[in-house]
Every structure is written in structure tokens, then in C-alpha cells.
Amino acid sequence: MKPKFKTVQAWDQAQLLMQPIFIRLVDNIRKKLEDSTWKGTYVEKQHPVPGYELTLTRSQESYTFNLWEMCYRICFRNYQSTHADNTPIEVEIDTDLFDAETGEVDWNKIEDKTKIIVDEVFATLPSL
């Protein structure tokens, strides 16, 4: 679900964060797959919202994850995709992902939070 921003500043901050988050997300998934029995494939989707999906497969098992939703979990605080009635929830930028002194994107903090999200996704998968 497309997030709803409270302010223009929040939109601008998300614009700064999303590319680094996406890069770290794909790289962390790659690293996780190297030591896993799961195979990952990416598919570009156009509907209902353009984006990418990751499908993890092993034998007859298959699980699909929306990469934008994963990015949103990293970019925003306490992200939920929708209200019960399917309307977008206003999001709050995780400002901890910016360096407090310079205001620049903090790649180390993005890396740390991304690892947590990727580990959570893989933890939901059944073990052998």
C-alpha cells in the first residue's frame, strides 16, 4: 500500500532514504540466500502498485514478499500497511536513519535496521 505522508518534509526525507534502503535490502537478501536452502527470484509488478516482489522457493514451498513493504518497514517507524478499512496509514519517517550532526543518510544505521528486517523475514520461513 502506498504510504500517506504527513508533511512535504516527510516526503522529501523518504525520497532520500528509499534508494539506499532498497540497495541495502537487496544486498542483505543476497547475503542471506548464500547461506540458505532457499532460492530467491525477483519479479517486477505493475498492479495494484508498481514495485517488486521476492519469491523464496525450496522444493515445493514458495513464499512471496513485497519489497516495497519491506523498505517501508525500514524507512518508517512502526509501519503498518493499511487500516482495517484498507485506507493508507500516515507514516512517520525513522529520523534515526539520518546522521544527527550532518543530516545526511546514515548508511550504517540503514544497514543495521535492514539486517533486522531481513532476519525477521527469513525467521518466518519453515525450517528443514
DSSP file (Angstrom, degrees, kcal/mol; ACC not computed):
  #  RESIDUE AA STRUCTURE BP1 BP2  ACC     N-H-->O    O-->H-N    N-H-->O    O-->H-N    TCO  KAPPA ALPHA  PHI   PSI    X-CA   Y-CA   Z-CA
    1    1 A M              0   0    0      0, 0.0    86,-0.0     0, 0.0    48,-0.0   0.000 360.0 360.0 360.0 135.7    0.0    0.0    0.0
    2    2 A K        -     0   0    0      1,-0.1    87,-0.1    86,-0.0     2,-0.0  -0.490 360.0-120.3 -66.3 129.4    1.3    3.4   -0.9
    3    3 A P        -     0   0    0      0, 0.0     2,-0.5     0, 0.0    87,-0.2  -0.313  14.6-131.5 -72.6 157.3    2.1    5.4    2.3
    4    4 A K  E     -a   90   0A   0     85,-1.4    87,-2.6    -2,-0.0     2,-0.3  -0.945  20.3-144.7-110.2 125.3    0.5    8.6    3.2
    5    5 A F  E     -a   91   0A   0     -2,-0.5    87,-0.1    85,-0.2    85,-0.1  -0.718   8.8-152.4 -96.3 139.3    2.9   11.4    4.3
    6    6 A K  S    S+     0   0    0     85,-0.6     2,-0.3    -2,-0.3    -1,-0.1   0.847  79.0  12.0 -74.2 -35.3    2.0   14.0    7.0
    7    7 A T  S  > S-     0   0    0      1,-0.1     4,-1.6     0, 0.0    -1,-0.1  -0.902  72.1-113.4-140.1 164.4    4.2   16.7    5.5
    8    8 A V  H  > S+     0   0    0     -2,-0.3     4,-2.6     1,-0.2     5,-0.2   0.862 117.8  58.7 -64.9 -36.2    6.2   17.6    2.5
    9    9 A Q  H  > S+     0   0    0      1,-0.2     4,-2.6     2,-0.2    -1,-0.2   0.903 103.6  51.0 -61.0 -41.0    9.4   17.3    4.6
   10   10 A A  H  > S+     0   0    0      2,-0.2     4,-2.3     1,-0.2    -1,-0.2   0.906 109.7  50.4 -63.1 -40.6    8.5   13.7    5.4
   11   11 A W  H  X S+     0   0    0     -4,-1.6     4,-2.2     2,-0.2    -2,-0.2   0.931 111.1  48.9 -60.7 -46.0    8.1   13.0    1.6
   12   12 A D  H  X S+     0   0    0     -4,-2.6     4,-1.6     1,-0.2    -2,-0.2   0.897 110.8  50.1 -62.0 -41.3   11.5   14.6    1.0
   13   13 A Q  H  X S+     0   0    0     -4,-2.6     4,-1.8     1,-0.2    -1,-0.2   0.905 109.5  50.9 -64.7 -41.1   13.1   12.5    3.7
   14   14 A A  H  X S+     0   0    0     -4,-2.3     4,-2.7     1,-0.2    -1,-0.2   0.894 106.0  56.1 -62.7 -39.0   11.6    9.3    2.3
   15   15 A Q  H  X S+     0   0    0     -4,-2.2     4,-0.6     1,-0.2    -1,-0.2   0.884 109.3  46.8 -59.7 -38.9   12.9   10.3   -1.1
   16   16 A L  H  < S+     0   0    0     -4,-1.6    -1,-0.2     1,-0.2    -2,-0.2   0.841 118.5  41.1 -70.7 -33.4   16.4   10.5    0.4
   17   17 A L  H  X S+     0   0    0     -4,-1.8     4,-2.5     1,-0.1     5,-0.2   0.826  97.1  71.7 -86.6 -33.6   16.1    7.2    2.2
   18   18 A M  H  X S+     0   0    0     -4,-2.7     4,-2.7     1,-0.2     5,-0.2   0.855  96.3  48.8 -62.7 -40.5   14.3    4.8   -0.2
   19   19 A Q  H  X S+     0   0    0     -4,-0.6     4,-2.4     2,-0.2    -1,-0.2   0.963 114.8  44.0 -65.5 -49.6   17.1    4.2   -2.7
   20   20 A P  H  > S+     0   0    0      0, 0.0     4,-2.5     0, 0.0     5,-0.2   0.899 115.1  50.9 -59.7 -37.5   19.8    3.4   -0.1
   21   21 A I  H  X S+     0   0    0     -4,-2.5     4,-2.7     2,-0.2    -2,-0.2   0.935 110.0  48.6 -64.1 -45.6   17.3    1.3    1.8
   22   22 A F  H  X S+     0   0    0     -4,-2.7     4,-2.5    -5,-0.2     5,-0.2   0.913 111.8  49.9 -61.3 -43.0   16.4   -0.7   -1.4
   23   23 A I  H  X S+     0   0    0     -4,-2.4     4,-2.0     1,-0.2    -1,-0.2   0.937 114.1  44.1 -60.5 -48.1   20.1   -1.2   -2.2
   24   24 A R  H  X S+     0   0    0     -4,-2.5     4,-2.6    -5,-0.2    -2,-0.2   0.870 112.3  54.1 -66.7 -36.3   20.8   -2.5    1.3
   25   25 A L  H  X S+     0   0    0     -4,-2.7     4,-2.3     2,-0.2    -2,-0.2   0.956 110.4  44.0 -62.7 -51.5   17.7   -4.6    1.3
   26   26 A V  H  X S+     0   0    0     -4,-2.5     4,-2.2     1,-0.2    -1,-0.2   0.892 115.4  49.5 -62.6 -39.5   18.6   -6.4   -1.9
   27   27 A D  H  X S+     0   0    0     -4,-2.0     4,-2.3    -5,-0.2    -1,-0.2   0.903 111.1  48.5 -67.4 -40.5   22.2   -6.9   -0.8
   28   28 A N  H  X S+     0   0    0     -4,-2.6     4,-2.3     2,-0.2    -2,-0.2   0.865 110.7  51.1 -68.7 -34.8   21.2   -8.3    2.6
   29   29 A I  H  X S+     0   0    0     -4,-2.3     4,-2.5     2,-0.2    -2,-0.2   0.930 109.6  51.3 -64.2 -44.1   18.7  -10.7    0.9
   30   30 A R  H  X S+     0   0    0     -4,-2.2     4,-1.5     1,-0.2    -2,-0.2   0.930 110.9  47.7 -57.1 -46.9   21.5  -11.8   -1.4
   31   31 A K  H  X S+     0   0    0     -4,-2.3     4,-0.8     1,-0.2    -1,-0.2   0.911 112.0  49.6 -61.4 -42.8   23.8  -12.5    1.6
   32   32 A K  H >< S+     0   0    0     -4,-2.3     3,-0.7     1,-0.2    -1,-0.2   0.886 108.4  53.0 -64.8 -39.1   21.1  -14.4    3.4
   33   33 A L  H >< S+     0   0    0     -4,-2.5     3,-1.6     1,-0.2    -1,-0.2   0.802  96.9  67.5 -67.6 -28.5   20.4  -16.6    0.4
   34   34 A E  H 3< S+     0   0    0     -4,-1.5    -1,-0.2     1,-0.3    -2,-0.2   0.838 109.6  36.1 -59.8 -32.8   24.1  -17.5    0.1
   35   35 A D  T << S+     0   0    0     -4,-0.8     2,-0.3    -3,-0.7    -1,-0.3  -0.004 109.5  86.9-108.0  26.9   23.8  -19.4    3.4
   36   36 A S  S <  S-     0   0    0     -3,-1.6    -3,-0.0     2,-0.2    -4,-0.0  -0.837  72.9-135.2-128.1 160.2   20.3  -20.7    2.8
   37   37 A T  S    S+     0   0    0     -2,-0.3     2,-0.2     2,-0.1    -4,-0.1   0.433  81.9  98.4 -88.8  -1.3   18.5  -23.6    1.2
   38   38 A W        -     0   0    0     20,-0.1     2,-0.4    -5,-0.1    -2,-0.2  -0.601  64.9-145.6 -87.6 147.6   16.0  -21.1   -0.2
   39   39 A K  E     -B   57   0B   0     18,-2.7    18,-2.6    -2,-0.2     2,-0.4  -0.947  15.1-150.7-110.9 133.8   16.2  -19.7   -3.8
   40   40 A G  E     +B   56   0B   0     -2,-0.4     2,-0.4    16,-0.2    16,-0.2  -0.876  15.2 178.8-109.7 137.4   15.2  -16.2   -4.4
   41   41 A T  E     -B   55   0B   0     14,-2.0    14,-3.0    -2,-0.4     2,-0.4  -0.986  17.1-142.3-132.0 146.1   13.7  -14.7   -7.5
   42   42 A Y  E     -B   54   0B   0     -2,-0.4     2,-0.4    12,-0.2    12,-0.2  -0.866  14.0-172.4-110.0 141.4   12.6  -11.1   -8.2
   43   43 A V  E     -B   53   0B   0     10,-2.2    10,-2.6    -2,-0.4     2,-0.5  -0.999  20.6-133.8-132.6 132.8    9.5  -10.1  -10.2
   44   44 A E  E     -B   52   0B   0     -2,-0.4     2,-0.3     8,-0.2     8,-0.3  -0.754  26.1-162.0 -85.2 128.9    8.5   -6.6  -11.2
   45   45 A K  E     -B   51   0B   0      6,-3.1     6,-2.4    -2,-0.5    -2,-0.0  -0.850  20.8-175.7-112.0 147.0    4.9   -6.0  -10.6
   46   46 A Q        +     0   0    0     -2,-0.3    -1,-0.1     4,-0.2     6,-0.0   0.637  52.7  97.5-110.4 -24.3    2.7   -3.2  -12.1
   47   47 A H  S    S-     0   0    0      2,-0.2    -1,-0.2     1,-0.1     4,-0.1  -0.954  92.4  -5.0-127.8 144.4   -0.6   -3.8  -10.3
   48   48 A P  S    S-     0   0    0      0, 0.0    -1,-0.1     0, 0.0     0, 0.0  -0.966 143.9  -3.5 -77.3 -20.4   -2.1   -2.7   -8.0
   49   49 A V  S    S-     0   0    0     -2,-0.0    -2,-0.2   -48,-0.0    -4,-0.1  -0.998  83.0-106.8-131.0 134.1    1.0   -0.6   -7.2
   50   50 A P        +     0   0    0      0, 0.0     2,-0.3     0, 0.0    -4,-0.2  -0.301  69.2 101.4 -58.2 142.5    4.3   -0.8   -9.2
   51   51 A G  E     -B   45   0B   0     -6,-2.4    -6,-3.1    -4,-0.1     2,-0.4  -0.978  63.2 -76.4 171.3-162.6    7.0   -2.5   -7.3
   52   52 A Y  E     -B   44   0B   0     -2,-0.3    15,-2.4    -8,-0.3    16,-0.6  -0.950  25.7-156.2-130.5 147.1    9.0   -5.7   -6.9
   53   53 A E  E     -BC  43  66B   0    -10,-2.6   -10,-2.2    -2,-0.4     2,-0.5  -0.948   7.9-147.7-121.1 145.9    8.3   -9.0   -5.2
   54   54 A L  E     -BC  42  65B   0     11,-3.1    11,-2.9    -2,-0.4     2,-0.5  -0.958  12.0-163.5-108.8 125.3   10.7  -11.5   -3.9
   55   55 A T  E     -BC  41  64B   0    -14,-3.0   -14,-2.0    -2,-0.5     2,-0.5  -0.954   1.9-161.2-110.9 124.6    9.7  -15.1   -4.1
   56   56 A L  E     -BC  40  63B   0      7,-3.2     7,-2.4    -2,-0.5     2,-0.3  -0.906  15.2-178.0-103.8 126.9   11.6  -17.6   -2.0
   57   57 A T  E     +BC  39  62B   0    -18,-2.6   -18,-2.7    -2,-0.5     2,-0.3  -0.938  17.6 168.1-128.8 149.1   11.3  -21.2   -3.0
   58   58 A R  E >   - C   0  61B   0      3,-2.0     3,-2.8    -2,-0.3     2,-0.1  -0.862  69.5 -44.4-157.5 121.7   12.6  -24.5   -1.7
   59   59 A S  T 3  S-     0   0    0     -2,-0.3    -1,-0.1     1,-0.3   -21,-0.0  -0.360 127.2 -19.0  52.5-120.2   11.3  -27.9   -3.0
   60   60 A Q  T 3  S+     0   0    0     -2,-0.1     2,-0.3    -3,-0.1    -1,-0.3   0.424 117.3 101.2 -94.4   0.1    7.5  -27.5   -3.2
   61   61 A E  E <   +C   58   0B   0     -3,-2.8    -3,-2.0     2,-0.0     2,-0.3  -0.636  44.7 174.4 -90.1 143.6    7.4  -24.5   -0.8
   62   62 A S  E     +C   57   0B   0     -2,-0.3     2,-0.4    -5,-0.2    -5,-0.2  -0.970   7.2 179.9-150.6 132.6    7.0  -20.9   -2.1
   63   63 A Y  E     -C   56   0B   0     -7,-2.4    -7,-3.2    -2,-0.3     2,-0.4  -0.998  12.6-152.7-135.2 137.1    6.6  -17.6   -0.2
   64   64 A T  E     -C   55   0B   0     -2,-0.4     2,-0.4    -9,-0.2    -9,-0.2  -0.913   9.5-172.4-117.2 137.6    6.3  -14.1   -1.8
   65   65 A F  E     -C   54   0B   0    -11,-2.9   -11,-3.1    -2,-0.4     2,-0.6  -0.979  24.9-126.3-129.1 139.0    7.3  -10.8   -0.1
   66   66 A N  E  >  -C   53   0B   0     -2,-0.4     4,-1.7   -13,-0.2   -13,-0.2  -0.752  15.3-155.8 -84.6 118.3    6.6   -7.3   -1.3
   67   67 A L  H  > S+     0   0    0    -15,-2.4     4,-2.6    -2,-0.6     5,-0.2   0.856  92.1  55.0 -67.0 -34.4   10.0   -5.5   -1.4
   68   68 A W  H  > S+     0   0    0    -16,-0.6     4,-2.9     2,-0.2    -1,-0.2   0.921 106.4  51.8 -64.1 -40.8    8.4   -2.0   -1.1
   69   69 A E  H  > S+     0   0    0      1,-0.2     4,-1.8     2,-0.2    -1,-0.2   0.900 110.5  48.8 -60.5 -39.2    6.6   -3.2    2.1
   70   70 A M  H  X S+     0   0    0     -4,-1.7     4,-1.1     2,-0.2    -2,-0.2   0.917 111.1  49.8 -65.7 -42.6    9.9   -4.3    3.4
   71   71 A C  H  X S+     0   0    0     -4,-2.6     4,-2.9     1,-0.2     3,-0.5   0.905 108.6  53.2 -60.7 -41.6   11.5   -1.0    2.5
   72   72 A Y  H  X S+     0   0    0     -4,-2.9     4,-2.6     1,-0.2    -1,-0.2   0.881 103.3  56.6 -62.5 -37.5    8.7    0.8    4.2
   73   73 A R  H  < S+     0   0    0     -4,-1.8    -1,-0.2     1,-0.2     6,-0.2   0.819 113.9  41.0 -63.3 -28.6    9.3   -1.2    7.4
   74   74 A I  H  < S+     0   0    0     -4,-1.1    -2,-0.2    -3,-0.5    -1,-0.2   0.902 118.3  44.4 -82.4 -44.9   12.9    0.1    7.3
   75   75 A C  H  < S+     0   0    0     -4,-2.9    19,-2.9    -5,-0.1     2,-0.3   0.833 112.6  50.8 -71.0 -35.7   12.1    3.7    6.3
   76   76 A F  B >< S-D   93   0C   0     -4,-2.6     3,-0.6    17,-0.3     2,-0.4  -0.702  83.7-111.2-110.6 156.0    9.2    4.3    8.7
   77   77 A R  T 3  S-     0   0    0     15,-3.1    15,-0.5    -2,-0.3    -3,-0.1  -0.688  95.5 -11.1 -82.6 133.6    8.6    3.9   12.4
   78   78 A N  T 3  S-     0   0    0     -2,-0.4    -1,-0.2     1,-0.2     2,-0.1   0.862  89.4-160.3  47.8  48.2    6.1    1.2   13.3
   79   79 A Y    <   +     0   0    0     -3,-0.6     2,-0.4    -6,-0.2    -1,-0.2  -0.356  19.0 177.2 -66.8 133.4    5.0    0.8    9.7
   80   80 A Q        -     0   0    0     -2,-0.1     9,-0.3     1,-0.1     3,-0.1  -0.985  28.1-136.2-129.1 141.8    1.6   -0.9    9.1
   81   81 A S  S    S-     0   0    0     -2,-0.4     8,-0.5     1,-0.2     2,-0.3   0.896  72.6 -13.3 -71.3 -39.9    0.4   -1.2    5.5
   82   82 A T  B     -E   88   0D   0      6,-0.2    -1,-0.2   -79,-0.0     2,-0.1  -0.967  63.9-101.7-152.8 165.7   -3.3   -0.1    6.0
   83   83 A H    >   -     0   0    0      4,-2.3     3,-1.9    -2,-0.3     6,-0.1  -0.328  55.9 -92.4 -74.9 172.7   -6.1    0.5    8.4
   84   84 A A  T 3  S+     0   0    0      1,-0.3    -1,-0.1     2,-0.1    -2,-0.0   0.801 130.0  55.2 -59.5 -28.9   -8.7   -2.2    8.7
   85   85 A D  T 3  S-     0   0    0      2,-0.1    -1,-0.3     3,-0.0     0, 0.0   0.256 120.3-109.0 -91.0  14.1  -10.8   -0.5    6.0
   86   86 A N  S <  S+     0   0    0     -3,-1.9    -2,-0.1     1,-0.3     3,-0.0   0.623  72.9 138.3  70.9  16.7   -7.8   -0.5    3.6
   87   87 A T        -     0   0    0      1,-0.1    -4,-2.3   -86,-0.0    -1,-0.3  -0.707  61.9 -97.7 -88.1 146.3   -7.1    3.2    3.7
   88   88 A P  B     -E   82   0D   0      0, 0.0     2,-0.4     0, 0.0    -6,-0.2  -0.270  33.2-131.2 -62.6 147.4   -3.4    4.2    3.9
   89   89 A I        -     0   0    0     -8,-0.5   -85,-1.4    -9,-0.3     2,-0.1  -0.820  25.1-109.0 -97.3 136.7   -1.9    5.0    7.3
   90   90 A E  E     -a    4   0A   0     -2,-0.4     2,-0.3   -87,-0.2   -85,-0.2  -0.449  40.8-141.5 -63.1 136.6    0.1    8.2    7.7
   91   91 A V  E     -a    5   0A   0    -87,-2.6   -85,-0.6    -2,-0.1     2,-0.5  -0.672   8.2-144.9-104.7 156.6    3.7    7.2    8.1
   92   92 A E        -     0   0    0    -15,-0.5   -15,-3.1    -2,-0.3   -13,-0.1  -0.985  24.5-123.7-120.6 123.3    6.4    8.6   10.3
   93   93 A I  B     -D   76   0C   0     -2,-0.5     2,-1.5   -17,-0.2   -17,-0.3  -0.369  19.8-122.6 -63.5 138.6   10.0    8.7    9.0
   94   94 A D    >   -     0   0    0    -19,-2.9     3,-2.0     1,-0.2    -1,-0.1  -0.692  30.8-174.7 -80.7  90.9   12.6    6.9   11.1
   95   95 A T  G >  S+     0   0    0     -2,-1.5     3,-1.6     1,-0.3    -1,-0.2   0.611  71.9  80.2 -68.4 -11.1   14.7   10.0   11.5
   96   96 A D  G 3  S+     0   0    0      1,-0.3    -1,-0.3    -3,-0.1     4,-0.1   0.671  78.4  72.8 -65.8 -15.1   17.3    7.9   13.3
   97   97 A L  G <  S+     0   0    0     -3,-2.0     9,-3.0   -22,-0.1     2,-0.4   0.434  88.3  75.2 -80.9   1.7   18.4    6.8    9.8
   98   98 A F  B <  S-F  105   0E   0     -3,-1.6     2,-0.3     7,-0.3     7,-0.2  -0.891  96.3-104.4-110.3 145.1   19.9   10.3    9.3
   99   99 A D     >  -     0   0    0      5,-3.4     4,-2.4    -2,-0.4     5,-0.1  -0.526  27.1-140.6 -65.9 127.6   23.2   11.4   10.9
  100  100 A A  T  4 S+     0   0    0     -2,-0.3    -1,-0.2     1,-0.2    -3,-0.0   0.823  96.6  40.7 -63.4 -32.9   22.3   13.7   13.8
  101  101 A E  T  4 S+     0   0    0      1,-0.1    -1,-0.2     3,-0.1    -2,-0.0   0.902 128.4  24.7 -83.9 -43.1   25.1   16.1   13.1
  102  102 A T  T  4 S-     0   0    0      2,-0.1    -2,-0.2     3,-0.0     3,-0.1   0.702  88.8-132.9 -98.5 -21.5   25.2   16.3    9.3
  103  103 A G     <  +     0   0    0     -4,-2.4    -3,-0.1     1,-0.3     2,-0.1   0.465  62.1 134.3  79.7   0.5   21.6   15.4    8.4
  104  104 A E  S    S-     0   0    0      1,-0.1    -5,-3.4    -6,-0.1    -1,-0.3  -0.384  70.1 -83.4 -79.2 159.4   22.9   13.0    5.7
  105  105 A V  B     -F   98   0E   0     -7,-0.2     2,-0.9    -3,-0.1    -7,-0.3  -0.435  39.9-138.6 -60.4 131.7   21.7    9.5    5.3
  106  106 A D     >  -     0   0    0     -9,-3.0     4,-2.1     1,-0.2     3,-0.3  -0.823  17.2-171.8 -99.0  98.6   23.4    7.2    7.7
  107  107 A W  H  > S+     0   0    0     -2,-0.9     4,-2.6     1,-0.2    -1,-0.2   0.814  82.8  57.4 -62.2 -32.2   24.2    4.0    5.7
  108  108 A N  H  > S+     0   0    0      2,-0.2     4,-2.4     1,-0.2    -1,-0.2   0.911 108.0  45.9 -66.7 -41.4   25.4    2.2    8.8
  109  109 A K  H  > S+     0   0    0     -3,-0.3     4,-2.4     2,-0.2     5,-0.2   0.887 112.8  50.8 -68.4 -38.1   22.0    2.7   10.6
  110  110 A I  H  X S+     0   0    0     -4,-2.1     4,-2.6   -13,-0.2    -2,-0.2   0.929 110.4  50.4 -62.0 -44.0   20.2    1.7    7.4
  111  111 A E  H  X S+     0   0    0     -4,-2.6     4,-2.3     1,-0.2    -2,-0.2   0.927 110.7  48.8 -59.1 -46.6   22.4   -1.5    7.2
  112  112 A D  H  X S+     0   0    0     -4,-2.4     4,-1.5     1,-0.2    -1,-0.2   0.925 114.7  43.4 -61.7 -46.5   21.6   -2.4   10.9
  113  113 A K  H  X S+     0   0    0     -4,-2.4     4,-2.0     1,-0.2    -1,-0.2   0.875 112.0  54.4 -69.3 -36.3   17.9   -1.9   10.5
  114  114 A T  H  X S+     0   0    0     -4,-2.6     4,-2.8    -5,-0.2     5,-0.3   0.914 105.0  53.3 -63.2 -43.3   17.8   -3.8    7.2
  115  115 A K  H  X S+     0   0    0     -4,-2.3     4,-2.6     1,-0.2    -1,-0.2   0.900 107.9  51.8 -58.1 -41.0   19.6   -6.8    8.7
  116  116 A I  H  X S+     0   0    0     -4,-1.5     4,-2.2     2,-0.2    -1,-0.2   0.937 111.8  45.3 -61.7 -46.9   16.9   -6.9   11.4
  117  117 A I  H  X S+     0   0    0     -4,-2.0     4,-2.2     2,-0.2    -2,-0.2   0.918 114.4  47.8 -65.2 -44.2   14.0   -6.9    8.8
  118  118 A V  H  X S+     0   0    0     -4,-2.8     4,-2.4     1,-0.2     5,-0.2   0.914 111.3  50.9 -64.5 -42.0   15.7   -9.5    6.5
  119  119 A D  H  X S+     0   0    0     -4,-2.6     4,-2.0    -5,-0.3    -1,-0.2   0.901 109.3  51.6 -60.8 -40.4   16.4  -11.7    9.5
  120  120 A E  H  X S+     0   0    0     -4,-2.2     4,-1.0     2,-0.2    -2,-0.2   0.913 109.2  50.3 -62.9 -42.2   12.7  -11.4   10.6
  121  121 A V  H >< S+     0   0    0     -4,-2.2     3,-0.9     1,-0.2     4,-0.5   0.947 113.1  44.8 -61.6 -48.5   11.5  -12.4    7.1
  122  122 A F  H >< S+     0   0    0     -4,-2.4     3,-0.9     1,-0.2    -1,-0.2   0.812 106.8  60.7 -67.4 -28.6   13.8  -15.5    7.0
  123  123 A A  H 3< S+     0   0    0     -4,-2.0    -1,-0.2     1,-0.2    -2,-0.2   0.753  97.6  59.6 -69.1 -23.0   12.7  -16.4   10.5
  124  124 A T  T << S+     0   0    0     -4,-1.0    -1,-0.2    -3,-0.9    -2,-0.2   0.657  87.9  94.5 -77.9 -14.9    9.1  -16.7    9.3
  125  125 A L  S <  S-     0   0    0     -3,-0.9     2,-0.1    -4,-0.5    -3,-0.0  -0.480  87.7-102.9 -77.5 146.5   10.1  -19.4    6.8
  126  126 A P        -     0   0    0      0, 0.0     2,-0.1     0, 0.0    -1,-0.1  -0.403  35.3-129.4 -66.9 144.4    9.7  -23.0    7.9
  127  127 A S              0   0    0      1,-0.1    -4,-0.0    -4,-0.1    -3,-0.0  -0.453 360.0 360.0 -87.9 166.4   13.0  -24.8    8.8
  128  128 A L              0   0    0     -2,-0.1    -1,-0.1     0, 0.0     0, 0.0   0.496 360.0 360.0 -70.9 360.0   14.1  -28.1    7.3
